[in-house]
Amino acid sequence: MAKPLIEFTDNGIYCPQGKFYIDPWKPVDDAVITHAHSDHARWGNKRYLAHHLSREVLLYRLGDISLQTIEYGEKVMKNGVEISLHPAGHVIGSAQVRIEYKGQVWVISGDYKTEDDGVCAPFEPVKCHHFISECTFGMPVFQWKPQQQLFDEVNKWWRGNAENNIATVIVGYLLGKAQRILQNLDLSIGKVYTHGVIENTNEALRRNGIILNETHRITPETSKDEVRKCIILAPPSSVGTPWMRRFQPYSFGYCSGWMALRGAKRRRAADRGFILSDHADWSGLISAIDATGCEKVYLTHGYTAPFARYLSEIGFDAHEVHTLFGDDESPNQTPSEDEEAPSKSPPEGETFSAELSSSSPSGGGWEEAI
């Protein structure tokens, strides 16, 4: 029997034949990065490989790193192993990693969503023997509305606030969610103002050639009256801070897939909760996994245990993999994701398990996190 092309180790997902890791959570020599969120792109690796649209955000966040970037579908070889990146539809520059050696094909999804958001390259299923998939929202309760319907609600809310002379603050993750919101706002209503960390990310993306709608950075000189009928894009870390309170009176909306759960909006003290996620919903996960034609599927971060059980019941050979990958939408926000400066050191004080099991409990604790 051929040795598996992928191993699950204490440093992360490892290809021993190619001598590289995919999204390692400890510093290694060679790292292939699925996307620029900090739980997947960590500081300290000697060499990085990523999609070219992740380049400027990775350099902004990680500093002066040795970074090679490639296009979707472009093939590179590492120690005889063929590597290519394919659209994941998660955020701008996000990619699935396809690796092949002697006819054995594995695909590591990273984070992904199956709905085309019109901002990043849409998800493309990749045929493989083994598929490593996230399942952040791997429960039937998570079923997303069509994007247009969701943003019709957002724009109607903003318009009503503007007519009542109330500022509008909308909160979303600074890489991915913020740009998706920005590109779907009705700019006939007013201008878009941004928190500094969101604007820094926008600027990095613009340096990479991404065309985004016009935004205005909020500075200490920005007055309350100036933004009264406008909309303010803010990161989760700004909720409840003096920075946000300075714009009172305002209506505060929170965008997250977790808004599908009862009580999530109340726990964030939001006036409105919009169910908007850059991860696949229940139906999207199942359709994406099925489209790969895989012989085995390995599930990381999320509702891994119940989702693995369900997949097994409908005929998949499904397994859990416990990793350090987090959830960029979780209330347990990774601190470095909302800092003004890029992260320069690996996370400390974290514990993890890299066991591969088909029956062990999910390590995510997502129900409790909400």
Contacts in CASP RR format, 6 or more apart in sequence:
PFRMAT RR
TARGET T0000
AUTHOR 0000-0000-0000
METHOD contacts of the structure
MODEL  1
MAKPLIEFTDNGIYCPQGKFYIDPWKPVDDAVITHAHSDHARWGNKRYLA
HHLSREVLLYRLGDISLQTIEYGEKVMKNGVEISLHPAGHVIGSAQVRIE
YKGQVWVISGDYKTEDDGVCAPFEPVKCHHFISECTFGMPVFQWKPQQQL
FDEVNKWWRGNAENNIATVIVGYLLGKAQRILQNLDLSIGKVYTHGVIEN
TNEALRRNGIILNETHRITPETSKDEVRKCIILAPPSSVGTPWMRRFQPY
SFGYCSGWMALRGAKRRRAADRGFILSDHADWSGLISAIDATGCEKVYLT
HGYTAPFARYLSEIGFDAHEVHTLFGDDESPNQTPSEDEEAPSKSPPEGE
TFSAELSSSSPSGGGWEEAI
2 102 0 8 1.000
2 104 0 8 1.000
3 16 0 8 1.000
4 130 0 8 1.000
5 15 0 8 1.000
5 17 0 8 1.000
5 81 0 8 1.000
5 99 0 8 1.000
5 101 0 8 1.000
5 104 0 8 1.000
5 106 0 8 1.000
5 130 0 8 1.000
6 13 0 8 1.000
6 14 0 8 1.000
6 15 0 8 1.000
6 99 0 8 1.000
6 106 0 8 1.000
6 108 0 8 1.000
6 130 0 8 1.000
6 132 0 8 1.000
7 13 0 8 1.000
7 14 0 8 1.000
7 15 0 8 1.000
7 16 0 8 1.000
8 14 0 8 1.000
8 298 0 8 1.000
8 321 0 8 1.000
8 323 0 8 1.000
8 354 0 8 1.000
8 355 0 8 1.000
8 356 0 8 1.000
9 354 0 8 1.000
10 26 0 8 1.000
10 352 0 8 1.000
10 354 0 8 1.000
11 21 0 8 1.000
11 24 0 8 1.000
11 25 0 8 1.000
11 26 0 8 1.000
11 28 0 8 1.000
12 21 0 8 1.000
12 22 0 8 1.000
12 23 0 8 1.000
12 24 0 8 1.000
12 25 0 8 1.000
12 26 0 8 1.000
12 323 0 8 1.000
12 324 0 8 1.000
12 354 0 8 1.000
13 21 0 8 1.000
13 22 0 8 1.000
13 23 0 8 1.000
13 24 0 8 1.000
13 108 0 8 1.000
13 132 0 8 1.000
13 323 0 8 1.000
14 20 0 8 1.000
14 21 0 8 1.000
14 22 0 8 1.000
14 24 0 8 1.000
15 21 0 8 1.000
15 22 0 8 1.000
15 78 0 8 1.000
15 81 0 8 1.000
15 99 0 8 1.000
17 79 0 8 1.000
17 80 0 8 1.000
17 81 0 8 1.000
17 101 0 8 1.000
18 78 0 8 1.000
18 79 0 8 1.000
18 80 0 8 1.000
18 81 0 8 1.000
18 101 0 8 1.000
19 29 0 8 1.000
19 30 0 8 1.000
19 78 0 8 1.000
19 79 0 8 1.000
20 28 0 8 1.000
20 29 0 8 1.000
20 30 0 8 1.000
20 31 0 8 1.000
20 32 0 8 1.000
20 49 0 8 1.000
20 78 0 8 1.000
20 81 0 8 1.000
20 83 0 8 1.000
21 28 0 8 1.000
21 30 0 8 1.000
21 31 0 8 1.000
21 32 0 8 1.000
22 31 0 8 1.000
22 32 0 8 1.000
22 33 0 8 1.000
22 34 0 8 1.000
22 97 0 8 1.000
22 108 0 8 1.000
23 31 0 8 1.000
23 32 0 8 1.000
23 33 0 8 1.000
23 34 0 8 1.000
23 39 0 8 1.000
23 40 0 8 1.000
23 41 0 8 1.000
23 108 0 8 1.000
23 110 0 8 1.000
23 325 0 8 1.000
24 31 0 8 1.000
24 42 0 8 1.000
24 45 0 8 1.000
25 39 0 8 1.000
25 42 0 8 1.000
25 323 0 8 1.000
25 324 0 8 1.000
25 325 0 8 1.000
25 346 0 8 1.000
25 347 0 8 1.000
25 350 0 8 1.000
25 352 0 8 1.000
26 42 0 8 1.000
26 346 0 8 1.000
27 42 0 8 1.000
27 43 0 8 1.000
27 44 0 8 1.000
27 45 0 8 1.000
27 46 0 8 1.000
27 346 0 8 1.000
28 45 0 8 1.000
28 46 0 8 1.000
29 45 0 8 1.000
29 46 0 8 1.000
29 47 0 8 1.000
30 45 0 8 1.000
30 46 0 8 1.000
30 47 0 8 1.000
30 49 0 8 1.000
30 78 0 8 1.000
31 45 0 8 1.000
31 47 0 8 1.000
31 48 0 8 1.000
31 49 0 8 1.000
32 48 0 8 1.000
32 49 0 8 1.000
32 50 0 8 1.000
32 83 0 8 1.000
32 97 0 8 1.000
33 40 0 8 1.000
33 41 0 8 1.000
33 48 0 8 1.000
33 49 0 8 1.000
33 50 0 8 1.000
33 54 0 8 1.000
33 58 0 8 1.000
34 40 0 8 1.000
34 50 0 8 1.000
34 88 0 8 1.000
34 94 0 8 1.000
34 95 0 8 1.000
34 96 0 8 1.000
34 97 0 8 1.000
34 108 0 8 1.000
34 109 0 8 1.000
34 110 0 8 1.000
34 111 0 8 1.000
35 41 0 8 1.000
35 50 0 8 1.000
35 51 0 8 1.000
35 54 0 8 1.000
35 88 0 8 1.000
35 90 0 8 1.000
35 91 0 8 1.000
35 93 0 8 1.000
35 94 0 8 1.000
35 95 0 8 1.000
35 110 0 8 1.000
35 111 0 8 1.000
36 50 0 8 1.000
36 54 0 8 1.000
36 57 0 8 1.000
36 58 0 8 1.000
36 61 0 8 1.000
36 91 0 8 1.000
36 93 0 8 1.000
36 175 0 8 1.000
37 91 0 8 1.000
37 111 0 8 1.000
37 175 0 8 1.000
37 328 0 8 1.000
37 337 0 8 1.000
38 61 0 8 1.000
38 334 0 8 1.000
38 336 0 8 1.000
38 337 0 8 1.000
38 343 0 8 1.000
39 324 0 8 1.000
39 325 0 8 1.000
39 326 0 8 1.000
39 328 0 8 1.000
39 334 0 8 1.000
40 110 0 8 1.000
40 111 0 8 1.000
40 325 0 8 1.000
41 48 0 8 1.000
41 50 0 8 1.000
41 54 0 8 1.000
41 58 0 8 1.000
41 61 0 8 1.000
41 62 0 8 1.000
42 343 0 8 1.000
42 346 0 8 1.000
42 347 0 8 1.000
43 62 0 8 1.000
43 65 0 8 1.000
43 343 0 8 1.000
43 344 0 8 1.000
43 345 0 8 1.000
43 346 0 8 1.000
44 62 0 8 1.000
44 65 0 8 1.000
44 346 0 8 1.000
45 65 0 8 1.000
46 66 0 8 1.000
47 66 0 8 1.000
47 67 0 8 1.000
47 68 0 8 1.000
48 58 0 8 1.000
48 62 0 8 1.000
48 65 0 8 1.000
48 66 0 8 1.000
48 67 0 8 1.000
48 68 0 8 1.000
49 67 0 8 1.000
49 68 0 8 1.000
49 69 0 8 1.000
49 70 0 8 1.000
49 76 0 8 1.000
49 83 0 8 1.000
50 58 0 8 1.000
50 67 0 8 1.000
50 68 0 8 1.000
50 69 0 8 1.000
50 85 0 8 1.000
50 93 0 8 1.000
50 95 0 8 1.000
51 69 0 8 1.000
51 70 0 8 1.000
51 71 0 8 1.000
51 72 0 8 1.000
51 85 0 8 1.000
51 93 0 8 1.000
51 94 0 8 1.000
51 95 0 8 1.000
52 69 0 8 1.000
52 70 0 8 1.000
52 71 0 8 1.000
52 93 0 8 1.000
52 208 0 8 1.000
53 92 0 8 1.000
53 93 0 8 1.000
53 205 0 8 1.000
53 208 0 8 1.000
53 210 0 8 1.000
54 69 0 8 1.000
54 92 0 8 1.000
54 93 0 8 1.000
54 94 0 8 1.000
54 95 0 8 1.000
55 67 0 8 1.000
55 69 0 8 1.000
55 208 0 8 1.000
56 204 0 8 1.000
56 205 0 8 1.000
56 207 0 8 1.000
56 208 0 8 1.000
57 175 0 8 1.000
57 201 0 8 1.000
57 204 0 8 1.000
57 205 0 8 1.000
57 208 0 8 1.000
58 65 0 8 1.000
58 67 0 8 1.000
59 65 0 8 1.000
59 67 0 8 1.000
59 204 0 8 1.000
60 200 0 8 1.000
60 201 0 8 1.000
60 204 0 8 1.000
60 342 0 8 1.000
61 336 0 8 1.000
61 342 0 8 1.000
61 343 0 8 1.000
62 342 0 8 1.000
62 343 0 8 1.000
62 344 0 8 1.000
63 342 0 8 1.000
63 344 0 8 1.000
68 76 0 8 1.000
70 76 0 8 1.000
70 84 0 8 1.000
70 85 0 8 1.000
71 85 0 8 1.000
72 84 0 8 1.000
72 85 0 8 1.000
72 86 0 8 1.000
72 87 0 8 1.000
72 95 0 8 1.000
72 121 0 8 1.000
73 84 0 8 1.000
73 85 0 8 1.000
73 86 0 8 1.000
74 84 0 8 1.000
74 85 0 8 1.000
75 82 0 8 1.000
75 83 0 8 1.000
75 84 0 8 1.000
76 82 0 8 1.000
76 83 0 8 1.000
76 84 0 8 1.000
77 83 0 8 1.000
80 101 0 8 1.000
81 99 0 8 1.000
81 100 0 8 1.000
81 101 0 8 1.000
82 99 0 8 1.000
82 100 0 8 1.000
82 101 0 8 1.000
83 97 0 8 1.000
83 98 0 8 1.000
83 99 0 8 1.000
84 97 0 8 1.000
84 98 0 8 1.000
85 95 0 8 1.000
85 96 0 8 1.000
85 97 0 8 1.000
85 98 0 8 1.000
86 95 0 8 1.000
86 96 0 8 1.000
86 97 0 8 1.000
86 98 0 8 1.000
86 107 0 8 1.000
86 124 0 8 1.000
86 126 0 8 1.000
87 94 0 8 1.000
87 95 0 8 1.000
87 96 0 8 1.000
87 120 0 8 1.000
87 121 0 8 1.000
87 122 0 8 1.000
87 123 0 8 1.000
87 124 0 8 1.000
88 94 0 8 1.000
88 95 0 8 1.000
88 96 0 8 1.000
88 109 0 8 1.000
88 110 0 8 1.000
88 111 0 8 1.000
88 112 0 8 1.000
88 113 0 8 1.000
88 123 0 8 1.000
89 112 0 8 1.000
89 113 0 8 1.000
89 114 0 8 1.000
89 116 0 8 1.000
89 117 0 8 1.000
89 120 0 8 1.000
89 121 0 8 1.000
89 122 0 8 1.000
89 123 0 8 1.000
89 278 0 8 1.000
90 110 0 8 1.000
90 111 0 8 1.000
90 112 0 8 1.000
90 113 0 8 1.000
90 120 0 8 1.000
90 176 0 8 1.000
90 278 0 8 1.000
90 279 0 8 1.000
91 111 0 8 1.000
91 120 0 8 1.000
91 175 0 8 1.000
91 176 0 8 1.000
91 179 0 8 1.000
91 278 0 8 1.000
92 119 0 8 1.000
92 120 0 8 1.000
92 175 0 8 1.000
92 176 0 8 1.000
92 179 0 8 1.000
92 205 0 8 1.000
92 210 0 8 1.000
93 120 0 8 1.000
93 121 0 8 1.000
94 110 0 8 1.000
94 111 0 8 1.000
94 112 0 8 1.000
94 120 0 8 1.000
95 110 0 8 1.000
96 107 0 8 1.000
96 108 0 8 1.000
96 109 0 8 1.000
96 110 0 8 1.000
96 112 0 8 1.000
96 124 0 8 1.000
96 126 0 8 1.000
97 107 0 8 1.000
97 108 0 8 1.000
97 110 0 8 1.000
98 105 0 8 1.000
98 106 0 8 1.000
98 107 0 8 1.000
98 126 0 8 1.000
98 128 0 8 1.000
99 105 0 8 1.000
99 106 0 8 1.000
99 107 0 8 1.000
99 108 0 8 1.000
100 106 0 8 1.000
104 129 0 8 1.000
104 130 0 8 1.000
105 127 0 8 1.000
105 128 0 8 1.000
105 129 0 8 1.000
105 130 0 8 1.000
106 128 0 8 1.000
106 129 0 8 1.000
106 130 0 8 1.000
106 131 0 8 1.000
106 132 0 8 1.000
107 126 0 8 1.000
107 128 0 8 1.000
107 130 0 8 1.000
107 131 0 8 1.000
107 132 0 8 1.000
107 292 0 8 1.000
107 294 0 8 1.000
108 132 0 8 1.000
109 131 0 8 1.000
109 132 0 8 1.000
109 133 0 8 1.000
109 134 0 8 1.000
109 288 0 8 1.000
110 132 0 8 1.000
110 134 0 8 1.000
110 325 0 8 1.000
111 134 0 8 1.000
111 136 0 8 1.000
111 278 0 8 1.000
111 279 0 8 1.000
111 325 0 8 1.000
111 328 0 8 1.000
112 123 0 8 1.000
112 134 0 8 1.000
112 279 0 8 1.000
112 280 0 8 1.000
112 288 0 8 1.000
113 123 0 8 1.000
113 277 0 8 1.000
113 278 0 8 1.000
113 279 0 8 1.000
113 280 0 8 1.000
113 284 0 8 1.000
114 123 0 8 1.000
114 280 0 8 1.000
114 284 0 8 1.000
114 287 0 8 1.000
114 288 0 8 1.000
115 144 0 8 1.000
115 146 0 8 1.000
115 147 0 8 1.000
116 122 0 8 1.000
116 123 0 8 1.000
117 147 0 8 1.000
117 180 0 8 1.000
117 278 0 8 1.000
118 183 0 8 1.000
119 176 0 8 1.000
119 179 0 8 1.000
119 180 0 8 1.000
119 183 0 8 1.000
120 176 0 8 1.000
123 280 0 8 1.000
123 288 0 8 1.000
125 288 0 8 1.000
125 291 0 8 1.000
125 292 0 8 1.000
126 292 0 8 1.000
127 292 0 8 1.000
127 293 0 8 1.000
128 292 0 8 1.000
128 293 0 8 1.000
128 294 0 8 1.000
129 294 0 8 1.000
129 295 0 8 1.000
129 296 0 8 1.000
130 294 0 8 1.000
130 295 0 8 1.000
130 296 0 8 1.000
130 297 0 8 1.000
130 298 0 8 1.000
131 289 0 8 1.000
131 292 0 8 1.000
131 293 0 8 1.000
131 294 0 8 1.000
131 296 0 8 1.000
131 297 0 8 1.000
131 298 0 8 1.000
132 297 0 8 1.000
132 298 0 8 1.000
132 300 0 8 1.000
132 321 0 8 1.000
133 285 0 8 1.000
133 288 0 8 1.000
133 289 0 8 1.000
133 297 0 8 1.000
133 298 0 8 1.000
133 299 0 8 1.000
133 300 0 8 1.000
134 279 0 8 1.000
134 280 0 8 1.000
134 299 0 8 1.000
134 300 0 8 1.000
134 301 0 8 1.000
134 302 0 8 1.000
134 325 0 8 1.000
135 285 0 8 1.000
135 299 0 8 1.000
135 300 0 8 1.000
135 301 0 8 1.000
135 302 0 8 1.000
135 303 0 8 1.000
135 304 0 8 1.000
135 307 0 8 1.000
136 277 0 8 1.000
136 279 0 8 1.000
136 280 0 8 1.000
136 301 0 8 1.000
136 302 0 8 1.000
136 303 0 8 1.000
136 327 0 8 1.000
136 329 0 8 1.000
136 366 0 8 1.000
137 257 0 8 1.000
137 277 0 8 1.000
137 279 0 8 1.000
137 280 0 8 1.000
137 281 0 8 1.000
137 282 0 8 1.000
137 285 0 8 1.000
137 302 0 8 1.000
137 303 0 8 1.000
138 281 0 8 1.000
138 282 0 8 1.000
138 285 0 8 1.000
138 302 0 8 1.000
138 303 0 8 1.000
138 306 0 8 1.000
138 307 0 8 1.000
139 282 0 8 1.000
139 303 0 8 1.000
139 306 0 8 1.000
139 307 0 8 1.000
140 282 0 8 1.000
141 260 0 8 1.000
141 261 0 8 1.000
141 282 0 8 1.000
142 257 0 8 1.000
142 260 0 8 1.000
142 277 0 8 1.000
142 281 0 8 1.000
142 282 0 8 1.000
143 260 0 8 1.000
143 281 0 8 1.000
143 282 0 8 1.000
143 283 0 8 1.000
144 150 0 8 1.000
144 257 0 8 1.000
144 275 0 8 1.000
144 276 0 8 1.000
144 277 0 8 1.000
144 281 0 8 1.000
145 275 0 8 1.000
147 184 0 8 1.000
150 274 0 8 1.000
150 275 0 8 1.000
150 276 0 8 1.000
151 184 0 8 1.000
151 185 0 8 1.000
153 274 0 8 1.000
154 170 0 8 1.000
154 181 0 8 1.000
154 184 0 8 1.000
154 185 0 8 1.000
154 274 0 8 1.000
155 185 0 8 1.000
155 186 0 8 1.000
155 189 0 8 1.000
157 168 0 8 1.000
157 251 0 8 1.000
157 253 0 8 1.000
157 272 0 8 1.000
158 168 0 8 1.000
158 170 0 8 1.000
158 185 0 8 1.000
158 186 0 8 1.000
158 189 0 8 1.000
158 231 0 8 1.000
159 186 0 8 1.000
159 189 0 8 1.000
160 166 0 8 1.000
161 167 0 8 1.000
161 168 0 8 1.000
161 229 0 8 1.000
161 250 0 8 1.000
161 251 0 8 1.000
162 168 0 8 1.000
162 189 0 8 1.000
162 190 0 8 1.000
162 229 0 8 1.000
162 230 0 8 1.000
165 228 0 8 1.000
165 229 0 8 1.000
166 228 0 8 1.000
166 249 0 8 1.000
166 250 0 8 1.000
166 251 0 8 1.000
167 224 0 8 1.000
167 227 0 8 1.000
167 228 0 8 1.000
167 229 0 8 1.000
167 230 0 8 1.000
167 232 0 8 1.000
167 247 0 8 1.000
167 248 0 8 1.000
167 249 0 8 1.000
167 250 0 8 1.000
167 251 0 8 1.000
168 230 0 8 1.000
168 231 0 8 1.000
168 232 0 8 1.000
168 250 0 8 1.000
168 251 0 8 1.000
168 253 0 8 1.000
169 231 0 8 1.000
169 232 0 8 1.000
169 234 0 8 1.000
169 244 0 8 1.000
169 247 0 8 1.000
169 250 0 8 1.000
169 251 0 8 1.000
169 252 0 8 1.000
169 253 0 8 1.000
170 181 0 8 1.000
170 231 0 8 1.000
170 232 0 8 1.000
170 233 0 8 1.000
170 234 0 8 1.000
170 252 0 8 1.000
170 253 0 8 1.000
170 254 0 8 1.000
170 255 0 8 1.000
170 274 0 8 1.000
171 234 0 8 1.000
171 235 0 8 1.000
171 236 0 8 1.000
171 238 0 8 1.000
171 239 0 8 1.000
171 252 0 8 1.000
171 253 0 8 1.000
171 254 0 8 1.000
171 255 0 8 1.000
171 268 0 8 1.000
171 270 0 8 1.000
172 178 0 8 1.000
172 181 0 8 1.000
172 233 0 8 1.000
172 234 0 8 1.000
172 235 0 8 1.000
172 236 0 8 1.000
172 254 0 8 1.000
172 255 0 8 1.000
172 256 0 8 1.000
173 235 0 8 1.000
173 236 0 8 1.000
173 278 0 8 1.000
173 328 0 8 1.000
173 329 0 8 1.000
173 337 0 8 1.000
174 195 0 8 1.000
174 197 0 8 1.000
174 198 0 8 1.000
174 201 0 8 1.000
174 235 0 8 1.000
174 337 0 8 1.000
174 338 0 8 1.000
175 201 0 8 1.000
175 328 0 8 1.000
175 337 0 8 1.000
176 278 0 8 1.000
177 255 0 8 1.000
177 276 0 8 1.000
177 278 0 8 1.000
177 329 0 8 1.000
178 194 0 8 1.000
178 198 0 8 1.000
178 201 0 8 1.000
178 202 0 8 1.000
178 233 0 8 1.000
178 235 0 8 1.000
179 201 0 8 1.000
179 202 0 8 1.000
179 205 0 8 1.000
179 210 0 8 1.000
179 212 0 8 1.000
180 276 0 8 1.000
180 278 0 8 1.000
181 233 0 8 1.000
181 255 0 8 1.000
181 276 0 8 1.000
182 192 0 8 1.000
182 202 0 8 1.000
182 212 0 8 1.000
182 213 0 8 1.000
182 215 0 8 1.000
182 233 0 8 1.000
183 212 0 8 1.000
183 213 0 8 1.000
185 192 0 8 1.000
185 213 0 8 1.000
185 231 0 8 1.000
187 213 0 8 1.000
187 214 0 8 1.000
189 229 0 8 1.000
189 231 0 8 1.000
190 229 0 8 1.000
190 230 0 8 1.000
190 231 0 8 1.000
191 214 0 8 1.000
191 216 0 8 1.000
191 227 0 8 1.000
191 230 0 8 1.000
191 231 0 8 1.000
192 213 0 8 1.000
192 214 0 8 1.000
192 215 0 8 1.000
192 216 0 8 1.000
192 230 0 8 1.000
192 231 0 8 1.000
192 232 0 8 1.000
192 233 0 8 1.000
193 215 0 8 1.000
193 216 0 8 1.000
193 217 0 8 1.000
193 218 0 8 1.000
193 222 0 8 1.000
193 227 0 8 1.000
193 230 0 8 1.000
193 231 0 8 1.000
193 232 0 8 1.000
193 233 0 8 1.000
194 202 0 8 1.000
194 215 0 8 1.000
194 216 0 8 1.000
194 217 0 8 1.000
194 218 0 8 1.000
194 232 0 8 1.000
194 233 0 8 1.000
195 218 0 8 1.000
195 232 0 8 1.000
195 233 0 8 1.000
195 234 0 8 1.000
195 235 0 8 1.000
195 238 0 8 1.000
195 243 0 8 1.000
196 217 0 8 1.000
196 218 0 8 1.000
196 340 0 8 1.000
197 235 0 8 1.000
197 237 0 8 1.000
197 338 0 8 1.000
197 339 0 8 1.000
197 340 0 8 1.000
198 233 0 8 1.000
198 234 0 8 1.000
198 235 0 8 1.000
199 215 0 8 1.000
199 217 0 8 1.000
200 340 0 8 1.000
202 212 0 8 1.000
202 215 0 8 1.000
205 212 0 8 1.000
206 212 0 8 1.000
215 233 0 8 1.000
216 222 0 8 1.000
218 227 0 8 1.000
218 232 0 8 1.000
224 246 0 8 1.000
224 247 0 8 1.000
224 248 0 8 1.000
227 247 0 8 1.000
232 247 0 8 1.000
232 250 0 8 1.000
234 243 0 8 1.000
234 244 0 8 1.000
235 337 0 8 1.000
235 338 0 8 1.000
236 331 0 8 1.000
236 333 0 8 1.000
236 338 0 8 1.000
237 333 0 8 1.000
237 335 0 8 1.000
237 337 0 8 1.000
237 338 0 8 1.000
238 244 0 8 1.000
238 338 0 8 1.000
239 252 0 8 1.000
239 254 0 8 1.000
239 268 0 8 1.000
239 269 0 8 1.000
240 269 0 8 1.000
244 250 0 8 1.000
244 252 0 8 1.000
251 271 0 8 1.000
251 272 0 8 1.000
252 269 0 8 1.000
252 270 0 8 1.000
252 271 0 8 1.000
252 272 0 8 1.000
253 270 0 8 1.000
253 271 0 8 1.000
253 272 0 8 1.000
253 273 0 8 1.000
253 274 0 8 1.000
254 265 0 8 1.000
254 268 0 8 1.000
254 270 0 8 1.000
254 272 0 8 1.000
254 273 0 8 1.000
254 274 0 8 1.000
255 273 0 8 1.000
255 274 0 8 1.000
255 276 0 8 1.000
256 264 0 8 1.000
256 273 0 8 1.000
256 274 0 8 1.000
256 275 0 8 1.000
256 276 0 8 1.000
256 277 0 8 1.000
256 329 0 8 1.000
257 275 0 8 1.000
257 276 0 8 1.000
257 277 0 8 1.000
257 279 0 8 1.000
257 329 0 8 1.000
258 264 0 8 1.000
258 329 0 8 1.000
258 330 0 8 1.000
258 331 0 8 1.000
258 370 0 8 1.000
259 265 0 8 1.000
259 273 0 8 1.000
259 274 0 8 1.000
259 275 0 8 1.000
259 276 0 8 1.000
260 275 0 8 1.000
261 370 0 8 1.000
263 370 0 8 1.000
264 273 0 8 1.000
264 370 0 8 1.000
265 272 0 8 1.000
265 273 0 8 1.000
267 331 0 8 1.000
267 370 0 8 1.000
268 331 0 8 1.000
277 329 0 8 1.000
278 328 0 8 1.000
278 329 0 8 1.000
279 327 0 8 1.000
279 329 0 8 1.000
280 288 0 8 1.000
285 307 0 8 1.000
286 311 0 8 1.000
289 297 0 8 1.000
289 311 0 8 1.000
289 316 0 8 1.000
294 316 0 8 1.000
295 317 0 8 1.000
296 316 0 8 1.000
296 317 0 8 1.000
296 318 0 8 1.000
296 319 0 8 1.000
297 311 0 8 1.000
297 316 0 8 1.000
297 317 0 8 1.000
297 318 0 8 1.000
297 319 0 8 1.000
298 318 0 8 1.000
298 319 0 8 1.000
298 320 0 8 1.000
298 321 0 8 1.000
298 356 0 8 1.000
299 307 0 8 1.000
299 308 0 8 1.000
299 311 0 8 1.000
299 318 0 8 1.000
299 319 0 8 1.000
299 320 0 8 1.000
299 321 0 8 1.000
300 321 0 8 1.000
300 322 0 8 1.000
300 323 0 8 1.000
300 325 0 8 1.000
301 323 0 8 1.000
301 325 0 8 1.000
301 326 0 8 1.000
301 327 0 8 1.000
301 364 0 8 1.000
302 327 0 8 1.000
302 362 0 8 1.000
302 363 0 8 1.000
302 364 0 8 1.000
302 365 0 8 1.000
302 366 0 8 1.000
303 362 0 8 1.000
303 366 0 8 1.000
304 320 0 8 1.000
304 321 0 8 1.000
304 322 0 8 1.000
304 362 0 8 1.000
304 363 0 8 1.000
304 364 0 8 1.000
305 320 0 8 1.000
305 359 0 8 1.000
305 360 0 8 1.000
305 361 0 8 1.000
305 362 0 8 1.000
306 362 0 8 1.000
307 318 0 8 1.000
308 318 0 8 1.000
308 319 0 8 1.000
308 320 0 8 1.000
308 358 0 8 1.000
309 318 0 8 1.000
311 318 0 8 1.000
312 318 0 8 1.000
312 358 0 8 1.000
318 358 0 8 1.000
319 356 0 8 1.000
319 357 0 8 1.000
319 358 0 8 1.000
320 356 0 8 1.000
320 357 0 8 1.000
320 358 0 8 1.000
320 359 0 8 1.000
320 360 0 8 1.000
320 362 0 8 1.000
321 354 0 8 1.000
321 356 0 8 1.000
322 352 0 8 1.000
322 353 0 8 1.000
322 354 0 8 1.000
322 355 0 8 1.000
322 357 0 8 1.000
322 360 0 8 1.000
322 363 0 8 1.000
323 352 0 8 1.000
323 354 0 8 1.000
324 350 0 8 1.000
324 352 0 8 1.000
326 334 0 8 1.000
326 364 0 8 1.000
327 366 0 8 1.000
327 369 0 8 1.000
328 334 0 8 1.000
328 337 0 8 1.000
330 366 0 8 1.000
330 369 0 8 1.000
331 369 0 8 1.000
331 370 0 8 1.000
332 369 0 8 1.000
334 347 0 8 1.000
336 342 0 8 1.000
336 343 0 8 1.000
336 347 0 8 1.000
353 363 0 8 1.000
END
